[in-house]
Amino acid sequence: MSESHSLFTVLRQTADAQVAGAIEQLVAKGADHDLNRINLIDFSARYALPEEKVLSGFLHASRLGIFDMTWNVLCPGCSGVLGAHDTLKALSPEDYHCGLCACGYEASIDEQVEVAFTVSPRIRRIGAHDPHTLPLWDYWRQMFWSSGIDISEDSFERLVDEATLEAIELPDGEKAVISLQLPAQFVIVFEPVTHTALFLDVKGEPTRDKQTASLTFDGAHAPTGTVEMRPGPLRLTLENRAGHRVLPAVWIAGDALHDLLGKRKPIVTAKRILANQTFRDLYKADNLNIDQRLKITSLTFLFTDLKGSTALYERVGDLAAFDLVRAHFRALLEIIASEAGAVVKTIGDAVMATFVRPDQAIAAGLRMREAMEQLNRERGTQDLMVKIGIHEGACLAVMLNERQDYFGQTVNIAARVQGQASAQAINATEPVVKSPAVMELLRSAGLTPTEKSVELRGIADKVVIYEIP
């Protein structure tokens, strides 16, 4: 039995069977470019499979070694990959610079860090495993641009035909002199391997005089420069000192280029991965360094607590109470996972969970309340009363006690909001309740939240919270 066959056998036992089958089919029959930086949102749509099951399946496959998972820092302007990392631990706390857009960015794991999957060379070797052997335009499409840019054959042909004045492969140590006719438009010389760029601001009266410009590729990520030129002939000298081949292209910064760069599609972000239960289960402490502090601009926190659990142990006895509490945890954890959330930790009889969107947390909270009512009906008691608090906002992803955790005022407020909840009530803050998806969810359920202003311990100002009856 081959190694890959053995790994797929294990995958079918750990992941959803349909997802495992689709992954195996892709690996066996997909084109090389289909197996590099796979966009899981696209994959889900192509095979008509639920996104969460696909995400879980690829995480299992990555853990088995079928795929290599990469964390790619993207430029929000052009969707170019500014840094590709094997682990989130390698993410730099410093700014990433895009030569094409002439901008620097601090990597936000909300939208700027893409998580993509490439087939492992031990399973199947593809061109992207040796990127310096890829044809020029294949390198641009497979290595420079992320899976979040929507490149169709038509749009790419238009880029090459209408916007490209020249594109060459320049071996290490060589020099090329290119003669161009500059149009009266802004022109960009950009090289995707070293991310080196030169901007030519072409304007004024046309000239017949020879103009010159030069660019050296040495991997130093020199600041992007702008040179004023006039429409007419240009002698462009390109020199490669990078230690490997380079692939410079000369582009007109017009409609064809802007149209291509403006077409985006959804990607799986680092935030979504960190808030995924399968990832937390499989990778545990492998994802962050102890000193890392990753900013998240928006994450939804849900806290629960079992009301009167101490009295419950006294009333029904340790054994019966333990069984009840365990049933309560089992129901809550299943609901959190099914609503695309992840359990950060349990503290006594309480749960702390995260969700990418507020409506996922509200849906989970409503289902939790129903689940406790069902457990109570089955036992003919009212012993299980869960208090729930939900808040959304900015936070830091950190490592605490050898596991991924979250820190910040958003977390504190979410915990305090839960503490204000009465038995079987769901308390949520204004950012949660006023989000359009939550408003629609509550309207469909026939629920009207009651607004109140409360003081929360450790919070200077009063906080407006809504009780969902």
N, C-alpha and C positions, 0 to 999 in steps of 0.2 A: 504494500500500500504506500503511495507517494505521500510526502509530507503535506502537500496542499490538500490532498483528499482527507487525510487525518484531521487537519485543522478545520475543514469545512464540516466534517462529521461532528466535531465538538461544537462548532458554531450553531449547528442545527439543534443541538441540545440546550444551548444557553440563550439563544436569541429567538425571536419570532420566526416560525418556519418559513413563512412567505418571504420575509425580509432576507433570511439566510439564503433562500433559493434564488432571489433576485440578485443578491451580491455575487453568488457563485456564477450565475449566468453572465453577469457583467465582466467578471474577471476572465472567464473563459472566452467570451465572444466580443467584448468591447474593443473598440479601436484604442490605440495607445493613448491618444489625447483624452479619451473618456475615462481613463484610469489615473489621471494626474489631477490633483487638487479637485476631487469630486465635490460638487455642490450638492449637499444632501437634500436641500429644498427641491432642486431640479429632479434628483433621483426619486424622491417621494412622488412627485407629480407624474413622472414618466411611468412609474410602475403602479400608480394608484394605490400607494401604501401610506398609512398614517405616519406623520412626521416623527412623532415621539418614538414609535417602534423602529423606524429607520435609524434615528439617532442612537437609540439603544443598541441596535444591531451592529452599526459601524463601530461603536465604542467597544463592544465585545470582540469584534473582528480585529480591531486595532490592538487590544490587549493580548489577543492570541498571536499577533505578528503577521496577520494577513495584510494589514494596511499600516502605513506610517502616518501618524497624526501630526499635522503641522499647525503652528500658531503664527499666522501671517499678519504683520502690521500693514495696514492699507492707508494709502493717501486718500482722504475724502474727496479731493479734487479730481483725480484721474483714475482712481481705483488701482493704481500700481502697487506692487508689493515692495514696501520699503525695508522690510526685514522679515526673514522666514526663520522660525525657531522650532526646534524639535519638542521643546517643553515650554510651558508658561514661565518656568523659572528663569529662562534665558531672556525674557522680555526686559529691555533696557529701561531704567527709570528716566533716562534722558530723552530729549526730543529726537524724532526721526525727521530727516529732511528729504523732501521730494525735489529733485532737480528739474523735472518737467514742469511742475507747478510753481517752483521757486518759493516754497513755503516749508516751514517747520511745524511739526505737530507732536504733542505729547500723546502717547498711545492711550486711547480710551477703550476699555474692553467692552463698552456698550455696542459700538458700531465699527470701530476701527481695527479690531483684531478678529480676523476671520479664522475659523477652525475648518480645515479641509483635510481630506484623506487621499493618500496616494498609495497605490498597490505596492507592497513590499517587493524588492528585487528577488527575494528568496521564493516568492510565489510566481511572479512573472516580470520579466525585465522589459522596460519600456524606454523610449527615447529620453524622457524627462529625468531618468536616473543618471544620464550623462548629458547634462544640459549644454555643455560646450560643443556637443556634436549635433545639436538640433539645427535644422535649416533656419535661416535668419528670421523669417516671419513666424515660424513655429515657436521660436524662442520668445518672441514678443507675446504671442497669444498664450503660451503655456507657462512661461516663467515670470514675465514682467507683470502682466495683468492678472488680477485675482479672478476667482470664480464668480465674483459679484458684478462683473461687467458683461453686458449682454452683447456678445459679438456674434452676429450672424454672418453668413458668407457674403451677403449683399453689402452690409455695412463695412465689412473689412475690405472688400474689393474696391468700394468707393474710397476708402481711406488710402489704399495703395495707388489707385488710379488718379484721383483728384487732388489729394493732399500731399503726396510724396514726391519731392523733387529728386531725391537720391537716397539710396540705402545700400550699404556695402558690408561685407565681412572683412575685417582687418585683422590679420594674424598678429600675434605678439611680436614686438620689435620692428614692425614695418610701418611705413609712412605712405599715405596716399594723398594725391593732389586732385581735387575734383573741380571741374569747371561748371558753373551754374549760371542760369539767367534768373536773377531775382525779380519776382513780381512786386508790385507796390502793396505788399501785405506783410503782416508780422510773420517771421519765419523762425522756426525752432530747430536747432541741431541738438539731438538728444541721443544718448547711448544708454541702453537698458541694463547692461551688465555692471557698469561702474556708476550709473546714475549721474553722469556728467552731462552738462547742458551749456549751450550758448544761444542767447536770444539775439536775433537780428531785427531791429526795428527799421523796416524798409519804408522810406517815405521821401517826399520831395520830387524834384524833377528827375526824369530818367537821365542816365549817363552812359556814355560809351567807354569811359575810362575803366580800366581793370581795377577792381577793388579786391582787397585781400582780407582773409580772416584765418585764424588757426585755432586748433583745439588739441590738447594733449590728454590722453587717457592714462592716468597712473593710479587709479583707485583711491585717490586722496579725498574724494568728495568735495572738491573745491566749490566755493560759492558760485551760483549761477551768475554769469555776466551778461550784460546787454550792450550791443554795439549798434550805433546808428549807421545805416547804409542807404544808398539811393537805388532805385530800380535800375537794373542793368547787370553786366557781367560780374561774376564773383569767382575768385580763385581761392578755394577752401582747402587748407592743409590740415590733415588729420594724422596724428602720430600716436602709436600704441605702445605704452610702457607699462601696461597693467599686469603683465605676466601671464596673460591668456588672451584669446581672441576677443575682439569687441565688435559690436553690431550697430554702428551709428546710422541714424536716419535723419534726413532733412525734410521738415514738414512745414506746410503752410498752415498757420493757425487760423483756419477758416471753418466754414460750416461742416465740412466732411469730418474733420477732427473733432469738433465740438459735439456733433451728433453722436459719434461713436462713444465718446467719453461720457455723454449724458445718459446713455442707456444702461440702467442698472437693474439688477434683480436681487431678491432677498438672499442672504447668506446666513449660515450658522455662526453666530458671534461667540466670543469667549464668555460673555455674560450668560448666554443661554446654556453653554456647556457647564459652567460653574454651578448653575442652578438646576442641573439635571441629576436625578437620583442615581441613575446608572453610573455616571461619571464619578460621583462621590463614593459609590460602593466599590468601583473597580480601581480607582486611582488614589483614593484616600489622601495620604500626605505627599503624593508625588507631584502635586501641581504648583505649589508655591514655595519660595524660600522663606525662611524664618524672618528675614528682614524686609521682605517685599511688602509694599502697600499699594495695591492697585485701586485706582479710583473708579467707582461705578456711579454714573450720574443718576440712574434710576433703577431701583430694585424694590420689589414689594415683599414685606415681611408679614408673616402670620404667626401669632403666638396663641397657644391654647393652654388651659389649665383645668384640671379636674376639680370641680368645686366640692369641698368637704371630704376630701379623700382620707384625711386622718380619722374623722368621725366614722367613715365607712368601714375602716379596718376594725374599729371598736364595735360597731354595730353588727357586722356579719361575720367577723373572724378573719384571721390572716389569710387562710387558704381561699375562702370564697372571694374575699376582696382582691387577692392577687389575681385570681382568674378573671374577675370583672375588669380590673385595670389592664390586664394583658389583652383582653378582647377589645377594650377601648383603644389601646395603642395600635392593635392590628388594623382596626377599621380606619383610624386616622391616617396611618402611614400608607395604606392602600389608596385612600382618596387623594392624598398629596401627590403620590406618584402618577395617578391616573389623570390628574389635572395639570400635569407637566411641571410639578413643583419638586423640591428636594428638601429632605429633612437635614437641617444643620446640626441639631443635637436635641436630645431629650434631657430634661432636668427634673428629676423626681417624677411627678405625674404630668409635667408640662412638655410641650413640643415647640420648637422654633423651626420654622420652615421658610423657604424663599420661593418666589415666583417671578417670572420675567415681567408679567403684566398684572395689573390690579384685578381684572375680571377673572383671571384664573384663581386668584386667592379667594375672591368672593364666592365663586362657584364651589371651591373646596370647602369654605366655611359653611355654606348652606347644606352641602351634602353631609358634612360632619354632624351638623345638628340633627338632620334626618336619621343618620346612622345611630346616634345615641338614643333617639326616640325609639327606633326599631329594637335596639338591644334591651331597652327598658321594657318595651311591650313583651318581648320574648320571655323576660324574667318576672314580669308582673310587679316591677318595682319602679322607683324613680331615683335610683342610686347614681346613675351616670348623668351628671350635669356638667357640660363643658362650656367654659367661658372663652371667648375668642376675640382677639384684637388684631387689626390689620392696618398697616401704614405703609406708605410708599415714599421713597426719596433717595437722596444720595448717600453713599456709604463707602467704606474701604473694605476690600477683600484682603484678609490677613491670614497668617498661620498662628493659631493659639493651641497650646497643648497638643502639638503634633497633628493638628487637623485644620482643614480650611474653615475659617469662621469669618464673621463680619463685625465691623466696628464703626461706631459713629452715633450721632444724635438720632438718626432715623431709627436705628435699632432700639435705642433707649425709649423713644416715643412709642414705638410699636408695643414694647413690653408693658409700658405704663398704661397704654390704651386698653390692653387686655385686662390689666388689673382693675379698670373701671367698669368692666362688663359685669352684668348680673347673670344669674344662672340662665343658660341657654340663649343668651343674647350675643349678637355679633356687633362689636364696636369697630367702626372704621373712621378714618380721618377724611377730611374734605378732599385732598388730592385723589383718594381712592374712590369715594362715592361720586364725585363730580366728573370722573373720566367717562367719556361717551359709552364705552362698552359696558361699564358697570351700570350706568343709568338705564341702558337698554335691558340688561339682564334683570335688574330689579323691577323694571316696568313689566316685563314679561311674566315675572313671578308674582306680580300683584303686591309687591312689598314697598311700603313708603317709610323711609328712614326718619327717625325723630332726631332733630338737631339739638345739641346742648353744648354749652361752653364749660370746660372743666379745668381745674388746676392739676397739673401732673407733677409728681415729686421730681425735683431736679431740673424742671423746665421753667424758665423765668416767666414766660407769658402764658396766658390761658390758651388752651387748644380747643378748637371746635371739632367735636366728634359727632358721629351719627350712629344711633342705635338702630340696628335692623331687626324689627320685631319678628 
